[in-house]
Amino acid sequence: MDKNIRSIKEKRIENVIKNLEKNNMRGYYVKDNVELMEVVKEIVSEGDTIGFGGSMTLFETGMMDFLRQGNYNLLDRYVEGLSPLDIKELYRKAFSANVYLTSTNALTEAGELFNVDGNGNRVAAMIWGPDKVIVICGTNKIVKDEAAAVERNKRIAAPANATRLSTNTPCKKLGYCVDCNSPERICCSYVTIKKQRVQDRIHVVIVDGEYGY
């Protein structure tokens, strides 16, 4: 990357981190997955109960492998053989976890987290329950404002997730959101976290690169 473009990019990220901190959320910027793991190690402790939300970013950064290999009580919803009732119980247990890991659909320059959920378990845990929330966010998800975050979901996150989940929705077929009324609609709960009441409960780790949807 051209050094001047990188300079502009890093200044933008620096401003996002300052705004996150104004909103009582802790911000970090890491250059790669190795640095990411080091930051997470500082936040979590051995023996912690850890829950997580559905996220391609956790897989693409290697975070899922890191959690599974560590000395943690991982509430792993992807264990083979789990029934729908088992998974529902893991969702409930996540609210009393020490740590909850997830990504975000968009991070605004004002330091706001914008997310859209189908079941709502992910956004619910981000808002309340776990002692700490770690949000891992690629630089591709930084947007100007909430309006741009909504548009990003319509044009990228929603159709990509619908494709991943093989839902029978218009966005999967068209490649963009039409605000459908499909029984399989995955965009049901829209949540913008503008501020966190408990200081430093939410940790937002921005990773250089494109990760997730």
LINPE-V158880 format. One record per run of one state. SS is the DSSP state (A for helix, B for strand, O for the rest). FROM is the first residue (numbers start at 1). TO is the last residue. Records with the same first field share a line. If there is no record, write none. Layout:
SS=FROM-TO + FROM-TO
This chain:
O=1-2 + 23-25 + 31-32 + 44-48 + 53-55 + 61-62 + 70-72 + 75-83 + 95-98 + 103-105 + 109-112 + 118-120 + 128-131 + 144-145 + 165-169 + 175-188 + 194-201 + 208-213
A=3-22 + 33-43 + 56-60 + 63-69 + 84-94 + 121-127 + 139-141 + 146-164 + 170-174
B=26-30 + 49-52 + 73-74 + 99-102 + 106-108 + 113-117 + 132-138 + 142-143 + 189-193 + 202-207
